[in-house]
């Protein structure tokens, strides 16, 4: 079964960015973290088994980290290019057999 995957774009207090990055790296549901230039300060990829688990991770873990001001979340429906496409194609191929 595929896991829910979401991009969580994070706005951070500038003086707290290093502490936020360290705290995010310790969360098991966060698969990737990027420090970025632009509208957001950090972009992360978060996985969960279901929407309820994702909501708990966002509300009870990510938003509780000191220095995080706010987030914008995008649920990923289907990958079209990148390393995650290989696992999606493999799962589709094995289901077709």
N, C-alpha and C positions, 0 to 999 in steps of 0.2 A: 504494500500500500504506500502511495506517495505521501510525503509529509507536506503540510502547509508551509509555504515559504513567503516571507514578506521582507520588503525593504523598509527599514525604519530609519528615517532621516532625523538627525538629532541636533537641536540647538543647545549650545553649552555656554555657561559663563566662561569667558576667555581665561580667567585665572585658574579655572578648575579643569581645563581640558586634559592634562596628563592624568589626573586622578580619575576622571571619567573613563578615559581609554583603558586604564588599568582595571577598573571595576567591570567594565563591559567584557573585557577579555576573560574574566573569571566565570562568566555565565555560560553554562553548557549549551543553551539554545541558540547562542549567537555563533554563527558559522564563519562569518567574515566581518571585518571592521576596516573602514577606510577613513582616514583623516582627509578632508576635502577642502577645496577653495570654492566659494560660491555662496549660494543662499544658506546652506546648512554647514555645520561644523564637522559632523561625523555622519557617515552612511554605514549602516550595518545590515547584514542579511540574517534574519532570524527564522529558525524552523521550529515547528511544533507538530504534534500529532493531530491536532484539531483546533478549531477556532477558539474553543474555551481555554485550552492550554496556552495558546498565543496570547489571549487577553490577560491571563494570569501573569505570564512572563512580562508583558508590557506594563501592566498596572502595579504588580507587586514586586517586580525586580528592577526593570529598566527605569521607570519613573521615580523609584525610591532612591536612585543614585544621586548623591549630593553634587550639584553643579549642572544637572540637566534642567534646562528651562522648559522645553517642550519638544514634541516629536510630530512628525508627519509620516503616516504609514501607508504603504501601497502593498496590497496583496498580489502576489505574482500568480497569474492564472496558468501560464504555460511558457516554458522557455523555447526560444526559437533558434538561438545560437549560443554556444558556450559549452563548458564542460558538463553542465547539468543536462544538456540535450542528449548526451551519450546514454545516460542512465534511463531517460525517458524512452528513447528508441529501443534500448535493450528490454525494458519492461513491456513495451508494446509488441515487440517481436516475440517474446516468450509467451505472451497471452494469445497471440495469433496461432501458435502451434497446437 
